[in-house]
Amino acid sequence: MEVRKGVIPAAGLGTRLRPLTDKVPKELFPLGRKLVIDYALEEAVWSGIEEVCVVISPQKRQIREHYARGYDQLLRELGEIINFVDISFVEQKQPLGLGDAIWTARKFVGDQPFAVLLPDNVFLAEMAPIGQLMQLYSECPTCCVGIMAVPENQAIFFTSARKLGYKELRQGVYRIQKIFDDDREPVREHEIRSIGRYILTPRFFDYCPQAREKARQELRETDVLKEYLRAGNELYGLLIEGERFDTGNWEGYSKAFVEFIDRER
């Protein structure tokens, strides 16, 4: 089954970008001629996704308003992509983690495979990262995660990326065997880490209740995927080709802002 639905979680508090995010959602920060969230939407559409559900919080309804403007204005700002996608919204009532945000979109997903695009992660790539993952999913129709090896001198930009244990199957393709817990462990160059792009099947939701029972406060998507792995399911990773920017912290956002402005001069 082809992937035609995508979920963009945008309900996070943006604590790494305070105090600015107390007034403006981080997804609406400018990046070149567009806003941060627009790049995730664009990536989804150009990869063949036809329906997108944006998960927001009650405090971030500005994101809904951003896409509720008139057709002519959106066409000027976003281009032709708005002609190829239906955008809907669902609210995550409390900030209970990324896994909970994805759970909130389960009615939208239904019984179809779906993409998850974390808008903090913006890429410059010849082929959209979620499109690269779709190619792997077409070969291995189970849950897949986009991964990268931490580049030299860029560990600071991977502090929010989860460390993974793996077995390499062929060049660029891995079977994920373990998802590490400890956020306090320093990021090391060349480690394999997840980078905010997933293709998930509806089976993901089967493991949310038991993962929630074990979660401390927030339900992370990795908590659910750990339960998924423990049940004997296969999880594959694909080494994404391209350059990644983590716009969810000041260092990463500043780097991305300069890069995208330079490209549009």
N, C-alpha and C positions, 0 to 999 in steps of 0.2 A: 504493500500500500504506500502510495506517495505521501510525502509530508506537505500538507497544504494549510496547516494551522500553526500559528506561532504565539507564544506568550512572552510579553515584555514586562518583567517585574519592576515596578517603579514606585513602590510604597515605602522604601527604606528611609530612615531618618536623616541620613547624610551627616552623621556626627563628625566624620573626618574633615568636613568642609564648613564647619561652624566658624563664625557666627552667620556667614552669608546664607546658609541653608535654613536659618530660622525665618528668612523672608522669602527666599526663592528656591524652589526645588532644584536639586543639582542636575536633574534631567533637562532643565530649561536653561542651563548655562550656555552661553554662546560658544560655538566652535567653528571658526571660519564663517561662512555665510548661513549656516544652519545652527540648530540647537543640538545638544548632545543626544537626546532621545531620537532625533530625526535620523541619525546614522544607523541606529538599530532597525528602525522601520524600513529604511532604504535597503539595508542588507537583506532583510526578510523578503521584501518584495522582489528584488532582483534575483533571489534564489528560488522563486516560484511560489512563495507563500501567498495565499489569497485572503486569509482571514487572520487578523491579529487582535488579541485581547491584551490590553494594557491593565496591569494590576496597580491600582493607586490606593492611597490612604485618604481618609476624610479630610486631612489637612493639605492634600496635594491635588485639589480639584482644578488648579491652574493648568495641569497637564491636559485634562479633558477639554478645558476652554481653549487651549492651544490648537487642538484639532477640531474644534467646533466653529471655527471662523468660516467665513464665506469661501465658496469654491474658488473664486478668482484669486483671492489672496493666498490660499494654500497652493494653488497652481503656480503662482509667481515664486513662492518661497521654496516649495518642495519639488516642483516639477511634475512630470508625468506619473510618478509613482502613485499619486493619490487616485488615479484612474483604475488602478489594478488591485486595490486592497479595500476590504471592509474592516473598519476599526471599531471595536467595542471596548467597554470598560467594566471592571468589577472592582469593588472596594474590599481591601483587607482592613477589617475594623480595628485591629490592634497590631502593633509591630512585633509579630511573633516569629519572624525569620523568613528566609527565602523559601524553605520547604513549605511553610504555611501559605506563603503567597502563591506558589504553584498549585497547592491544594485548593485555594480559593477559586482558581480558574477551571476546576475539573468539569463543571457543567458545560463550559465552552468547548473543552477538549472532546468530551464524549468518549467514543470508542476508537479514536483515531490517533496515530502517532503525531507528535507535535514537537516543534522547536522551542527552545528557551534561549532568549537573548538578553543578557544582562547589559543594560545600556551604558553602565560605567566603562565597559570595555569597548573601545573604539579601535578599528583596525584600518590599516592601509595594506591592501592585498590585491593581487591580480584577480583572484577569485574570492568571493565573499566567504568568510569562515564557515557560516552555517551551510552554504552551498557545498563546501568541501566535506562537511560532516554528512550531508545528505548522500553524497556518493558512497561513503562508507556504510551508511545505513542501508542503502540499496543492496549491498553485498551481505551485510550482517544485520538483519532486521530485529535488533534489540537495542537497548539503551546505549547511547554513544556520547562521549564527552570530548570536547575540544581541549587539547593540551599543548603546552609549549615547554621547551627547555629554557630555564632562566638564562638570559644572555649575560655576558660579562658586564660588570659595572651597572647592572640594572636590578639588583636584588630588591632595592627599595620600592620598585614598582610591582612587586609580586607578593607583598605582605598579606594581601587578602586572598591570594590564590592557594588552593588546598594542595598539599603534597600528596603524591600518589605512589603506591607500590605497583609494579607492573612486570609483565613479561613481553618482550618484543616478539611479534609474530613475523613481521617483515618490515622493511624500511618504512618508518613513519606510522605503523599500525601496531597497537599494543593491546594486550588483554590486561585490564585493570584488576589487580588482585587485592589491593588494600587501599583504604583512604585513611590518612593519618589524622589524629585528633588535635594534637598540641599546637595551638596557634602561637605559643610563645617561642617555639623553636625557631632559630634564625634561618632566614632563607639563604640557600647556598647556590652559587652559580652552577648551571648545567642540570639542576634538579628538574624532574618532570612535574609540572603543576597544571592544575585545571585553570581555564581562562574565560569562564563565563559564557560558554556556548555548549548547548546540549541538544541532542535529539532523544526524546523520551517516548516510551510507549505507555498506554494506560495502566500497565502493570505497576508503574511507579506509585500510583495511588493506593494500590493494595497494601503497600508497606508503610504508608503514612501513619495509620493508627498505632502500630507497635513501635515505630520510631518516636512518635510523640510521647508515648509512655516512658521512654528512656531519656528523652531530651531534658535538659536542665531548665531552661526558660524558653529559648527560641528553638523552633524546628528548622534546622538547616537542610538544604537539599542533599547534602552529603550524609546526614544522619539517615535519610530515607534510602539513599543508594547503598549505604553499609548494610542495612537490613536486606535490601535487594540482593546483595552479594552473598550474605550469609545463607540465604534461601537457595543458593546454588545457581542463580541466574548469571548470565554472562554480561559483562560490561566492557565495552571496547573504547579505546582512546585513539584519537587521530592527531598526529603532530600537525598543527595548523601552520600553513605557510603565510607569512605576512608580518607586519610590524604592529605590535599591540601598544595601546596607550590606556593606562588606568586613570580615568578622569575623576575617580572617586576620592582622590586625595590631592592636596595642593601641589605637590611636586609633579605628579602625573598630569594633572589638569594644566599646569603651567607649561609643561613640555609640549602637550598636545596643542594648546592654544597657539604657541609660537609656530609649530610645525604647520598647522592648517592655515594660519594667516600667510605664512611664507609661500605656501603652495597656490594661494589664490591671488597673489599680487600680479 
